[in-house]
Amino acid sequence: MKIKTIYNILMMVAAVAFATSCDDKNDSDYEPGAPTAEGCLGVYFNSSNASERIFQPGEATEIDVEVSRLKTESAADVPLIVTADAGLNVPQTASFAAGQATTTIKITFSNLEASKKYNYSISVGEEYADHYTIVDGTTAFKGYIMEAAWQTISSNVKMSWTTLGVANSFTGTLQQLGETNRYRFVNFLNSGIDYIFVVGSASTAYVGYNSITTYANYEPYEGAEAKAAYLFDDATQSYPTWTVADGTIEVADICILEDYGTSLGYSCISFDKKSGYVYIYFTDYTDGSYDYYNAVSFSWKE
């Protein structure tokens, strides 16, 4: 009986302590969000807007940003909250005609410094923003504009690649986009597609080299065991098909290996050694045959 009484007292103390610690009304810092303003237009920036816009010098002087709204009955001039680097002119109003769901604002620019990011941020005022309705976009949008040209590092990059036991040799061009960390092999392996990549941390697969990661013209490989990317034409939304081995073998697709397990940087480059590897995880051919683990080695001289 005594044991039971002590137990009951302890349980009562614990219950009081628990109730006290869970008193959300008195102790919690949570505050509910402000409700959507009555008659709110629900203005947002479309998800299709690209946050990164890079142009060749003199190629463009303006970009469009799409703005949409949920309520379209009346014409409206919607004020925007804008911050932007000097050199960019960002409108502070988005105008909609009656019945118009989507409009565009034009950001204009000129005389930009090469390879410099010009940042901007645009948001919708709270009285025009509906944070509770799911839309294909956001009430705030950030991006940057840059002017940069591709500069050739070498137009005499020697590449070797074996396909179905047949050795292939290619001469390629390696370029850098302005002063950015973006590079490309033009017409990679005569595929008709540029292999565009960025350079990262040290490779653990090849000592003395740095990892390279596909940046554009690719579709991700979905296997869990590796980080890899299919060469893909972003412009046409298709896989390149081309012939190798003096026209006797037709490539259907290639998958470029970047990391495998704990080993990083199977595809890598060294600007000191002037060499590297684009490691082909596997190659599929149009006749149904395939290759695995077949690196493209490359090197260049001054």
C-alpha positions in Angstrom: 0.0 0.0 0.0 2.8 2.4 0.9 4.6 1.7 -2.4 1.4 2.4 -4.3 0.8 5.7 -2.5 4.4 6.9 -3.2 3.9 5.8 -6.8 0.7 7.8 -7.1 2.3 10.9 -5.7 5.2 10.7 -8.1 2.8 10.3 -11.0 0.8 13.3 -9.9 4.0 15.4 -9.7 5.1 14.2 -13.1 1.7 15.0 -14.6 1.8 18.6 -13.2 5.3 19.1 -14.5 4.3 17.8 -17.9 1.3 20.0 -18.0 3.3 23.0 -17.0 6.0 22.3 -19.6 3.4 21.9 -22.3 1.4 25.0 -21.7 1.6 26.3 -25.2 -0.6 29.2 -24.5 1.7 30.8 -21.9 5.2 29.5 -22.9 5.3 29.1 -26.7 6.7 31.8 -28.9 4.5 30.6 -31.8 2.4 33.3 -33.4 -0.1 32.4 -36.1 0.6 34.0 -39.5 -1.5 37.0 -40.6 -4.6 36.0 -42.6 -4.8 36.8 -46.3 -6.1 40.3 -46.8 -9.8 40.5 -47.9 -10.0 40.8 -51.7 -6.3 39.9 -52.1 -5.2 39.4 -55.7 -2.9 36.5 -54.9 0.1 37.9 -56.9 3.2 35.6 -57.4 6.2 35.1 -59.6 6.0 32.1 -61.9 8.2 29.2 -61.3 9.3 29.2 -64.9 11.3 32.4 -64.4 15.1 31.6 -64.6 17.1 32.9 -61.6 20.3 32.9 -63.7 20.6 34.8 -66.9 24.0 34.9 -68.6 24.6 36.6 -72.0 27.4 37.2 -74.4 28.5 40.8 -74.2 26.1 43.0 -76.2 23.7 40.1 -76.8 20.8 41.4 -74.7 19.7 44.6 -72.9 16.6 43.3 -71.1 14.9 40.2 -69.7 11.3 39.4 -68.9 10.0 38.2 -65.5 6.5 36.7 -65.5 4.1 37.7 -62.8 0.7 36.1 -62.3 -2.4 36.5 -60.0 -5.3 34.5 -58.8 -8.0 37.1 -59.0 -8.3 38.6 -62.5 -11.6 40.4 -62.6 -10.3 44.0 -62.5 -7.3 45.9 -63.9 -4.6 46.4 -61.4 -1.3 48.1 -60.8 0.5 46.0 -58.2 3.5 47.7 -56.4 6.6 45.6 -56.1 9.3 45.7 -53.4 12.6 45.9 -55.3 16.3 45.8 -54.4 18.9 45.6 -57.3 22.5 46.3 -58.0 23.5 49.4 -59.8 23.3 48.8 -63.5 19.9 47.1 -63.4 16.6 48.9 -63.8 13.8 46.8 -62.2 10.2 48.0 -62.5 8.4 48.7 -59.2 5.0 48.0 -60.6 3.4 45.0 -62.4 0.3 46.0 -64.4 -2.6 43.7 -65.2 -5.4 44.4 -67.6 -8.9 43.3 -66.6 -9.2 39.5 -67.0 -5.4 39.1 -67.4 -3.9 36.4 -65.3 -0.2 36.8 -66.3 1.9 39.8 -67.2 5.6 40.5 -67.6 7.9 43.1 -66.2 11.1 44.0 -68.1 14.4 44.3 -66.3 16.7 46.4 -68.4 20.5 46.8 -68.2 23.6 48.1 -70.1 27.3 48.5 -69.7 27.7 45.6 -67.4 31.2 44.5 -66.2 32.3 41.2 -67.7 31.8 38.1 -65.5 30.2 40.1 -62.6 26.9 39.0 -61.1 24.3 41.7 -61.0 21.8 40.6 -58.3 18.2 41.6 -57.9 15.3 40.7 -55.6 11.6 41.4 -56.1 8.7 40.6 -53.8 5.0 41.3 -53.5 3.6 43.4 -50.7 1.6 41.5 -48.0 -1.7 43.1 -49.1 -1.3 41.4 -52.5 0.2 38.1 -51.4 -1.7 34.9 -50.6 0.6 32.6 -48.7 -1.9 29.9 -48.1 -3.1 29.0 -51.6 -0.8 26.6 -53.5 0.4 28.2 -56.7 3.1 27.4 -59.3 5.5 30.1 -58.1 6.5 32.3 -55.1 5.7 35.7 -53.7 9.4 36.6 -53.8 11.9 36.1 -56.5 15.7 36.5 -56.7 18.1 36.3 -59.6 21.1 37.7 -61.3 22.3 38.8 -64.7 25.8 38.4 -66.1 27.6 39.2 -69.3 30.4 36.7 -70.0 31.9 35.2 -73.2 33.4 31.8 -73.8 37.2 32.0 -73.8 39.3 29.2 -75.4 41.8 27.5 -73.1 42.9 25.1 -75.8 41.6 24.1 -79.2 43.9 21.1 -79.4 42.6 18.9 -76.6 43.5 15.2 -77.4 40.8 12.7 -76.3 40.9 8.9 -76.3 37.8 6.7 -75.9 37.3 3.0 -76.5 33.9 1.8 -77.7 33.2 -1.9 -78.0 36.9 -2.6 -78.1 37.6 0.0 -80.8 39.9 2.9 -80.0 38.7 6.4 -81.0 40.7 9.6 -81.1 39.2 13.1 -81.0 40.5 16.6 -81.0 38.4 18.9 -79.0 38.1 22.5 -77.7 38.1 23.4 -74.0 36.6 26.8 -73.0 35.9 28.8 -69.9 32.9 31.1 -69.5 34.4 34.5 -68.7 36.0 34.3 -65.3 33.4 32.0 -63.9 33.8 28.4 -62.7 32.1 27.1 -65.8 33.7 25.2 -68.6 32.8 23.2 -71.7 34.1 20.8 -74.2 32.7 22.0 -77.5 31.0 19.2 -79.6 32.0 16.6 -77.0 33.2 13.4 -78.7 31.7 14.7 -82.0 28.2 14.2 -80.4 27.0 17.6 -81.5 26.5 18.5 -77.8 28.7 20.7 -75.6 29.6 19.0 -72.3 29.3 21.8 -69.8 30.7 21.4 -66.3 32.0 23.1 -63.1 35.1 22.3 -61.2 34.9 21.3 -57.5 36.9 19.8 -54.7 39.8 17.4 -54.9 39.1 14.0 -56.5 39.6 11.0 -54.3 39.5 8.7 -57.4 42.4 10.4 -59.1 45.0 12.1 -56.8 46.1 15.5 -58.0 42.9 16.2 -59.9 39.7 18.1 -59.1 36.2 16.8 -59.5 34.0 18.0 -62.3 30.3 18.1 -62.2 27.9 18.3 -65.2 26.2 21.7 -65.2 24.0 21.8 -68.3 23.0 19.6 -71.2 22.3 16.6 -69.0 19.7 14.5 -67.3 20.4 13.0 -63.9 21.0 9.3 -63.5 18.6 8.0 -60.9 20.5 5.0 -59.5 21.2 5.2 -55.7 24.8 3.7 -55.9 26.3 6.5 -58.0 26.1 10.2 -58.9 26.0 10.4 -62.7 24.5 12.2 -65.6 23.3 11.4 -69.1 24.6 13.6 -71.9 21.4 15.4 -73.1 20.6 18.2 -75.5 18.7 20.8 -73.3 17.8 22.8 -76.5 16.0 20.0 -78.3 15.2 17.9 -75.2 16.6 14.8 -76.8 19.6 12.4 -76.4 22.3 12.8 -79.0 22.8 9.9 -81.3 26.1 9.7 -83.3 28.6 7.3 -84.9 32.1 6.4 -83.7 34.7 3.9 -84.8 34.9 5.3 -88.4 31.1 5.2 -88.6 30.7 1.5 -87.8 29.2 2.0 -84.3 26.2 4.2 -83.4 25.9 5.6 -79.8 22.5 5.8 -78.3 23.4 7.5 -75.0 26.3 7.9 -72.6 26.1 8.2 -68.8 29.0 10.2 -67.2 30.1 9.0 -63.7 31.0 11.6 -61.1 30.9 9.9 -57.7 30.6 6.2 -56.8 30.0 5.3 -53.2 32.6 7.1 -51.1 34.9 7.7 -54.0 34.5 11.2 -55.5 35.6 12.7 -58.7 35.8 9.9 -61.2 35.3 12.7 -63.8 38.0 15.2 -63.0 40.5 17.7 -64.4 43.8 19.3 -63.5 44.8 22.6 -65.0 48.3 22.1 -63.7 48.7 18.7 -65.4 46.6 19.9 -68.3 44.7 16.6 -68.4 41.8 14.7 -66.9 39.1 12.2 -67.4 35.4 12.2 -68.3 34.5 8.8 -66.9 31.8 7.0 -68.9 29.8 4.9 -66.5 28.1 3.1 -69.4 27.4 3.6 -73.1 24.4 2.2 -74.8 24.5 1.6 -78.6 21.6 1.5 -81.0 22.1 -2.2 -81.8 21.4 -3.1 -78.1 25.0 -3.6 -77.1 26.7 -1.6 -74.3 29.9 -0.8 -72.5 30.6 -0.2 -68.8 33.4 1.8 -67.0 35.1 3.3 -70.0 36.9 6.6 -69.3 37.5 9.3 -71.9 41.1 10.5 -71.2 42.0 14.0 -72.3 45.1 16.3 -72.3 46.4 19.4 -73.9 49.5 21.5 -74.3 50.1 25.2 -74.2 
